[in-house]
């Protein structure tokens, strides 16, 4: 869990730095992707920040591999989607140092935007699957009912119906997804520890 938290903390620290490096950029107004658009300063740092979030997804997927394979696969897909988000930049007009809009209908932007959608969809699916599994098995934890509530808030944030303007809305659903993932990893590790303890007790009992 500490690794996931550290990667997410690194993401926000790097985004904050790149925001400062681009005059006129306002976090509450503009999407994170504009910090990685052609012509922006410190593009490489924004790219590393997004890649750090992809790595966090894969670390979590590794934790879930022995707990819930479906959730592990969904988290792995989320990580792959974030790789595409990082590598395919949104374009700005020619010679623009910083832009508040992007050039439409380019292959790079299409891949970037679709990858964001894929990340959002598989993340929400993971939230729902894990929430349903937890509830049906009678587990009272952070990913049961709270996880389903997080899925709803994530969907509302992604759809721009929770808060406004665009930059704040995006950061809201990003944070919701990250907090859920940290909670999910915590619960998965706790579940594995309980299983291990149960096995030890059975061995000692015999």
C-alpha positions in Angstrom: 0.0 0.0 0.0 2.9 2.4 0.8 4.2 2.0 -2.8 0.8 3.0 -4.2 0.5 6.0 -1.9 4.0 7.1 -2.8 3.3 6.9 -6.5 0.2 8.9 -6.2 1.9 11.5 -4.0 4.6 11.7 -6.7 2.0 12.3 -9.3 0.5 15.2 -7.6 3.9 16.7 -6.7 5.0 16.5 -10.3 1.7 17.9 -11.6 2.0 20.8 -9.2 5.6 21.6 -10.4 4.6 21.4 -14.1 1.7 23.7 -13.4 4.0 26.3 -11.9 6.3 26.0 -14.9 3.5 26.9 -17.4 2.4 30.5 -16.9 -1.3 30.9 -17.2 -2.1 27.3 -16.3 -4.8 27.0 -13.6 -5.3 23.6 -12.0 -9.0 24.2 -11.3 -9.7 25.3 -14.9 -7.6 23.1 -17.1 -7.1 19.3 -17.6 -3.9 17.6 -16.6 -3.4 16.6 -20.2 -2.6 20.2 -21.2 0.5 20.0 -19.2 1.7 17.2 -21.5 0.5 18.9 -24.7 2.9 19.8 -27.5 4.6 23.1 -26.6 4.1 22.9 -22.8 7.1 23.2 -20.5 8.4 20.1 -18.6 6.4 17.7 -20.8 8.6 14.9 -19.7 7.8 15.5 -16.0 4.0 15.3 -16.7 4.6 12.1 -18.7 6.5 10.6 -15.8 3.7 11.7 -13.4 1.1 9.8 -15.5 3.3 6.8 -15.9 3.6 6.8 -12.0 -0.1 6.4 -11.8 0.0 3.5 -14.3 2.7 1.8 -12.2 0.4 2.2 -9.2 -2.3 0.3 -11.0 0.0 -2.5 -11.8 1.3 -2.7 -8.2 -2.3 -3.0 -7.1 -3.0 -5.6 -9.8 -0.2 -7.7 -8.4 -1.7 -7.5 -4.9 -5.1 -8.6 -6.2 -3.8 -11.4 -8.3 -4.3 -13.9 -5.5 -7.4 -12.2 -4.1 -9.6 -11.4 -7.1 -8.3 -12.2 -10.6 -11.0 -10.2 -12.4 -10.2 -7.1 -10.4 -6.5 -7.7 -11.0 -7.1 -7.9 -14.8 -9.2 -4.7 -14.7 -6.5 -2.8 -12.8 -3.9 -4.1 -15.3 -6.0 -2.7 -18.1 -6.3 0.6 -16.3 -2.5 0.7 -16.2 -2.2 0.0 -19.9 -4.7 2.7 -20.7 -2.7 5.3 -18.6 0.4 4.3 -20.6 -1.4 5.3 -23.8 -2.6 8.5 -22.1 1.0 9.4 -21.3 2.6 8.5 -24.6 0.0 10.0 -27.0 -0.1 13.7 -26.3 -2.9 16.1 -27.0 -1.8 18.6 -29.7 -1.8 22.3 -29.5 -1.7 24.9 -32.3 1.7 25.3 -34.0 4.3 27.1 -32.0 2.0 27.4 -29.0 4.0 27.5 -25.7 0.8 26.8 -23.7 -2.7 26.3 -25.0 -6.1 26.2 -23.3 -7.6 24.0 -26.0 -6.4 21.3 -28.3 -6.5 20.6 -32.0 -9.3 18.2 -32.8 -9.4 15.1 -34.9 -5.8 14.0 -34.8 -4.8 10.3 -34.3 -2.8 11.1 -31.1 -5.7 13.0 -29.5 -8.1 10.2 -30.5 -5.9 7.6 -28.8 -5.4 9.8 -25.8 -9.1 10.5 -25.3 -10.1 6.9 -25.8 -7.5 5.7 -23.4 -8.8 8.1 -20.7 -12.3 6.6 -21.3 -11.0 3.1 -21.1 -9.2 3.9 -17.8 -12.4 5.4 -16.4 -14.6 2.5 -17.5 -12.3 -0.3 -16.2 -11.8 1.5 -12.9 -15.5 1.9 -12.4 -16.0 -1.8 -13.3 -13.3 -2.8 -10.7 -15.1 -0.6 -8.1 -18.4 -2.3 -8.8 -17.1 -5.8 -9.0 -15.1 -5.5 -5.7 -18.1 -3.8 -4.0 -20.6 -6.5 -5.0 -18.2 -9.3 -4.0 -17.5 -7.6 -0.6 -21.2 -7.1 0.1 -22.4 -10.6 -1.0 -19.7 -12.2 1.1 -20.7 -10.1 4.1 -17.4 -8.2 4.4 -17.8 -4.9 6.1 -14.9 -3.0 4.7 -13.8 0.1 2.7 -14.6 -1.4 -0.7 -18.1 -2.7 -0.1 -20.8 -0.1 0.2 -18.2 2.7 0.3 -16.7 1.3 -2.9 -20.0 1.4 -4.7 -20.5 5.0 -3.5 -17.1 5.8 -4.8 -18.1 4.3 -8.2 -21.1 6.6 -8.4 -19.1 9.7 -7.4 -16.4 8.7 -9.9 -19.0 8.4 -12.7 -20.5 11.7 -11.8 -17.1 13.4 -11.7 -16.0 11.9 -14.9 -19.3 13.0 -16.5 -18.8 16.6 -15.3 -21.9 16.4 -13.1 -20.3 16.5 -9.7 -18.3 19.8 -9.7 -17.2 22.4 -12.1 -15.0 23.8 -13.9 -13.3 21.2 -16.0 -10.0 21.1 -14.2 -11.6 20.7 -10.8 -14.0 18.1 -12.1 -11.2 16.0 -13.5 -9.1 16.2 -10.4 -12.1 15.2 -8.3 -12.6 11.9 -10.2 -8.9 11.3 -10.3 -8.7 11.7 -6.5 -11.7 9.5 -6.0 -10.2 6.7 -8.1 -6.9 7.0 -6.3 -8.4 6.9 -2.8 -10.4 3.9 -3.8 -7.4 2.1 -5.1 -5.4 2.8 -1.9 -8.4 1.5 0.2 -8.7 -1.6 -2.1 -5.1 -2.5 -1.7 -5.3 -2.0 2.0 -8.3 -4.3 2.2 -6.7 -6.9 -0.1 -3.5 -7.0 2.0 -5.6 -7.3 5.2 -7.6 -10.1 3.7 -4.4 -12.0 2.7 -3.0 -11.5 6.1 -6.2 -12.9 7.7 -6.1 -15.9 5.4 -2.4 -16.5 6.3 -3.2 -16.3 10.0 -6.1 -18.7 9.6 -3.9 -21.2 7.9 -1.3 -20.9 10.6 -3.9 -21.5 13.3 -5.2 -24.6 11.5 -1.7 -26.0 11.2 -1.0 -25.4 14.9 -4.4 -26.9 15.8 -3.4 -30.2 14.2 
